[in-house]
């Protein structure tokens, strides 16, 4: 971000120093090393990443967009910031539960700095280890939230009109690159400074664009929530995900993925994808956090709050819908099952806010693209199958021109969100059969949308994007524990939001 747009943010106040130091003594003790990867904070004008066996302090030069390492002690926990580690799938499988000395943390300095640009950033951000299994979260075998490379790495496939057909390439991007790249593909009008968004952390991925093909008339995005790209790409190559393979063949896919922003969780990165801004800049800090200005807890991912989550979006931030409308005021955009829907002409969540919930089948029985083997024993698989069916019902109906007795024009931009992959990869881990089934089912659903685009006669004029909001990493079910227990036993008063956002001296 340009210097003038970087907010004052948050750093530890002098009166909090004693509590923060006491908490760090607990968190960095060797007893918690199996579950605490490292801790981030901002104090005395510098950012810090601290672990059991070392630390690094650094400062940002906002004007130049560079970072200066001030000092290190022991082993620098952010020493490896490469983005190509643990790809392809075989390499990931050979390095399960990597310790931080073997892990990589792409864009780590920027990751930490952007979080602390937010006034409601935590005093301490605790990052769990790759092996840690969240017992109080149901003991999921698949996990995310860390900026470790596997948990941060999402798939990034871009295809169709205006896109180079390079197939799978050994490169990486960031999820904040998605929005400006879509804006460029569509030929949206840039702002005076050349950016497309008022707050823009991402860049246009010129390496995948084919200017000779001209701009796309339409753009359609798919989000497979919580999907491990190594698994997705391997299934495409093996024929288990033919529609993903089709997109990869007619475009470019990043083998090393697109990195999510800290924290690598759902709401924070759904919003980053649609706005091109990192969580500390767009205002949706986590699935839950503490709002210092309001003096209250914010929860954005419960059934009661999903539809209102964008109330916390910064007013300075643009969405892709806004940029399309700024360029073409009369054009139509659609947001299907996507919580970051600000500016969309059609939105599932807007219907819900008005009490007009789209009709849901009560069960997935008889629906297409449903693996019955997992529907029966898994409530999450069953529910997500119904919700994702609703997504394709909306998308294909709108592309056909009519949904729920309302006529719609063809969308200049449409975003379609699918949830099943996240539910399945959490439940069984990304390398499980339930995870693969979820990819097969989701692949069938995007095939329905691709067919609807063909029937609408706009396929050759449409660009497509397929991403996830974060990666998914298998953890070790034997590695359990909760850092809150020893912190409370030490007598500290704190809040732990979202899990891992620690606030001291608050109500």
N, C-alpha and C positions, 0 to 999 in steps of 0.2 A: 504493500500500500504506500502511496505517496506520504511524505512526512506529515502534511497538514491533515490527513485523514486518520492518523493514528491517535486513538483516544488516550486519556491519561491512564486508564485501566486500573489495575490493583496491584499493590505490593504489600507485604507484611508491614504493619505499623510498629513503631518502637514498643508500644505497650503490649503487643502480642508476642514479642520476641521470646520471652521466657517460656510461654506455652508452646510455641512452635519448636524451640530447641528441645524441650522435654519430649514432644511428640516424635521428633526426628530421632532422638536417642532410642526410643522404643521401636520405631519402624525400621531403623537401620541395624538393629541388633541381629546378630547371626541367627537367633532363634526364628526370626521371621523371614530370613533370606529365601527359603523355599517358596514363599507366596508373594513377597514384595520384591518386584524387579527393581524399581527405583522410585524416587519421589522428586517432583518438580516444585519449585517455588520461585518467587521474585521478591528480592529484598535488597536494600542498600543500593538501589539503582542497577542491579544485575540479576540475571536469570541463573538458576542453579538446577542441576540434575545430580542427585545424590543416591548412592547405593551403599550396600554393606561394605564394599571393598574399594570405593573411590568416588570422586565427585569432579564436576567441571562447573566453573562459573564463566559466563559469557555476557557480552553486551551487544545490542543491536545498533547499527548506524542506519536509522530509518531512511535518511535521505539517499544513501547509497544502496540500501537493501543488502547490506553485508553484516557479518557478525565477527566480533573479536573475542577470542578466548582470553580471559583474564588470568585464570590459574586453574591448575588441576592438582588433585591429590590422589595417590593410589592409581587405580585403573579408571580411566575416563569411561563412564558408562555409555557415552554417545560417540565413541570413537569410530564405530563402523556405521556409516550412513549410506551405504550402497543400497541399490534398489533391486538388484538381480539375484539376491540370495534365495535359496530354496525354490528354484524353478529349474526344470519342469516338475511334474507331479512326483516322479521317482526320487528326485532330490529332496523334496519335502518329506516324503515317507521315510527317507533314510535319516532324517533329522527331526524326529518328533520331540516336542517339549524342549526346545533349545534354551540353554541358560544364556543370560545376557552376554557373557564373554564370547558366545558363538552366534549371537543374534545380530540383526542389523536394524537400524532405526532411521529410515529415509527422511530427509528434510527435518531432522530432529530439532535443530535450533529454531527454525521457523515455526515448527509445531508448538514448542513451548512458548515462544514469544507471542504468537497470535492469541493463545488462550488468555494470557495475562493482559492483553489489551482490553479485555472486558471488565467493567467495574465489578461484576458479580463473580469474577474468577475466584477459585478457592484459595485459601491461604496455603494449603498443601494439596497437590494432586498426586495421589498414590497410584502407581501403575502396577498392576498385578503381573506375576510371572507367566510365562507361556504355559507352564505346567499346572497353574492353579485352577482348581475346580471349585466353582462357587456353590458350596453346599446349600446356603440359604436361598439360592436362586434355582433350586430344584436339581442341583448336581448335573447341569448340562455337560455333555461330553464335548460339544463344540462351543467355543467362546471367542469373544472379541472385546474391544475396548482399549487395548494397548496400541502403541505406535510401533511395536515389533512388526517386522515386515510382513509376516503371514496374516496377522490380524488386521493390518492396515490395507493390505493389497486387495483391491476389488478388480473384477474384470473390466475391460474397456474395449469394446468393439464398435467401430464406426463404419458405415457402409452406404452404398447407394449413390445417388446423384451428388456430384461434386467431390467424391472421395476417391483417393488412390486405391487401387486394388493390389495391395502388397501382401495380403494374407497376414500370417502371424509373424510379427517382427520383434527382435530382442531389444525392446525399449520400454520405458515406463513414463507415465504421466501422473497427474493429480486429479482428484475428482472435481476440484475447482476449475479445471480446464474445460470441463464438459460444456458449461453454459456459454462462455465466449466462443467456443468452437462451433456450437450450434448456431449462435448468432451470425458468425461469419459464413457458415454454410448457407444460411437463408438469405444472406445479403442484407442483413439489418443495417441501419444507419448508425455509424459510430458517433460517440460524443466528440466534443471539440478536441479533447486530449487523445483521441484515437481509441479509447477503451469503449466497450459496449455497455458496461455497467457502472453506475455511480461509485459503487464499492466493488472493486474487482481484484481478487488475489490470483485468479487463474490467468492463463494465456491461451491464445488461439493456437491450436496444434496444427501449424502450417505444414508439418511433416506428413500429415495424412490427407491434406486437401489437394484437389486437382483443379486449379483455376481454369484450365482449358475446357472443363466440362460445364462451366457456368454454375450459378447458384441454384440451390434446390428450391422448388416451389413450396414444398412441404417438408416437415421434419417430424419424425415419430420416435419417441424414446421409450425404452423398456428398462425397468429396474427389477432385477432379481435380488430381493433383499437377502443380505447375509451370505452371499455366494462366494465360495472359494474358486478363484479363476483357474488354478491348476486342474481342479476337478472338471470344471466346465469345458475347458479347452480339450482335455483328454477325451471327454465324452463326445465332443463334437468330432474329433478326429476318428473315433472308433465307430461312429454312425449312430450313437445313442441319442444325440441331440442334433438331428438333421437340419432344423431351422436355424439354430445357432451356427452350424457349419455353413449354411447358405449365406448368412450375413458375413461370416468371416471370409468366404470365398469372393464375395462381391465388395469387399472393402479391406480394412486394416484392423488388426487386433494387436494389442500390446501384450506381449508374452509376460512382461514383468508387471503388468497391471497399472491401475491408477490408485494412488495412495489417498486414503481417507484422512481427514483432519482430526487432531486430538480434541475430544475423545472419539475413538472410532466406534461410535454408536449410531443408532438409527436416526433419530430426529435431527441431530446435529449435522449429519452428512446428507440426508435427504435434502435439507435446506441448502447445504453447500453446492450440491449438484445443480439445483435450480437457480441459484443466485450467483454462483461464481465467487462467493466469499467464504472465508473460513469461519468456524464456529465463534471464535472470539470477536469477530467483526460483524456477523449478521444477527447475533443476539440469542440464538437457540443453542445454549451452551452444552446441553446434555439432555438426556431423557428426564432428568430431575436436577435442580440446583437450588441455591438460596439466593434470593434477590435482596441484596443489601439495601437498596433504595426503598423498597416496599416493606422490608423487614418480614419476609414470608417465604415459605417454601414454594417452588414452582415445580409442578409435575406435568409433563406434556404427553406422556405415552400411556395413560390409562384410558379405559373406555369412555370415561366422562370428559376427558380433556383433549383427545386426539383432534377433534373437529375445531377446537379453539386454540390449538398450539401456535398458530401464526399470529396470534395477538401479541406475542413476545418478539416478533420479528422487528428488527430495527427499521424505522421509517426511512432511513437513508439508503436502504438496500433495494435494488431492482431484482425482479425475477425475469426469466425468459419471456413470460407472458407480457410483462411490462415493456420489454425492449421491442417485442413484435408489435405491440400496439402503438408504441412511440413512432415506429417506422411506418406502419400501415394501420391507421386508426380504425378502419372498418373491418379488419381481418378477425377471424374467429380462432380461439385457442381452447383446448380442452385438457382437463386434469382428471384422470380416472383413478380413483382409489389412492391418490397422492396427497399426503397431509400438507406439503408445501404447495399451496394452490393459489396464493395471492396473485391477483390480476387475471386469473383464468375466466373466460366467459362461461364455460361449463365446468363445474366441479362437483364431484361426488360429495365432498365434505360440505360444500355450500348447500346441497340438497339436505344433508343431515342437519345442518344448522337451522334450516327452515322447517324441520320436522318432516321432510319428504324423503324418508329413507328408501333408497332403491329396493325393489322387491328382491328378497333373498330366498332361494330354495331352503327349506328347513334342514335338509341333509344333502350330502353329495351323491346320494343314491341316483344312479342313472345319468349322472352328468358325464360329459366327455372328459378325457385326459385326467382320470382319477384312478390311482392305484389302490384298489380295494384292500389289498393286503395290509396297508398301513392306516387306512381310514378307520377300520374297526377298532384297533387297540389304541389309537392316538387321537385324543380330542383335538389337539392342536393341528394335526394333519387334516382331520375332518373339517374343522372350522376354516382353516386357511384355504382348503380346496373350494369351499363355498364362496369365500370372499374373492378369490382369484377368478372364479367363474363369473362373478359379478363384474369384475374388471373387463373381461373380454366381451361380456354382453354389452356393456356400455360402449366400449371402443368400437366394436364391429357395427353396432347399431348406429352410432354417430357417423361412422364412415359410410354407412348405407343411406344416411340422410334423415333418419328418424329414430328417436328414442323416447319411450313413454309418452307417445302422442304429441311430441314436440318435434318440429322440423329443424334440422341443423345444416349449415353449409359445411363444406369440406374444411377441416382445420388446417390453418397454416402451421400450427404447432400442436402436437398432442403428446402427453406423457401418460404412461400406463405403468402402474406399480403392482408388483406381485409379491406376496408375503410367504408363500409356502416354503421356498428354499430356506429362509431363515429359521422357520419352525423346525424343519426336518434336520438341518445341519446342527442346530442346537441340540436336538434330542439325541441324535445318533452320532454326531461328529461328522465332519465333512467327507470322511472316507467310508462312510457306512452305506449299506444298501438303501436305507430310508432316504439318505441324502441324494443318492443317484436317482431314486424314484421321483423325488421332488423335481430334479432337473428335467427328467423325461416328461413329467406332467406339464411343467412350465414351458418347456420347448414346444409341446403340442399347442399350448395356448397362444404363444406368439405366432405360431403357424396360422392360427385362425385369423389373427390381425393382419398378417401378411396377405392372406387370401382376400380379406376385405379391402385392403389397399389395391390389390389387383382388380377386383370387381369394380372399384370406384374409378378405375382408369387413370390412376395417378402414380403407379408404381415407379415408372421411369423418371418421374420428377420428384421423388421422395428420398430424403436422406434418413438413415436409421442409426440409432445409438442404443447399445446395450451395456449397462453398467450394473454395479451393486453399490450399496451405501457403505460397505466395509467388507473385509474378508471374514474368514472363519477358520479357526485353528483347533485341532484336536488337543485336549488337555489330558492330564493324568488323573483319573478318578481317585487315586490314592493321595494326591496332593491337595489336602483341604486345610481350612483354617480361616480365621477372621481377625484381621488386625484391630478391629474395634474392641475386641475383648481385652487385650493387654493395654490398649490406650485408656480404656475406662478404669481398669484396675490400677493404673498409675495416678488416678485422680483427676484426669484432664476433663474439661468441659468442652465439648465440640459437637458439631453436626457432621454426619457423613452422608452426603447426598449422591445419588446416582450410582453409586458406590465408587469411592475413591476421591470425591471432592470434599476435603475437610475444611470446615469453617470453625474458627475459635472465637470465644467470647460473643456468641450470638444466642438469641433465644431459641 
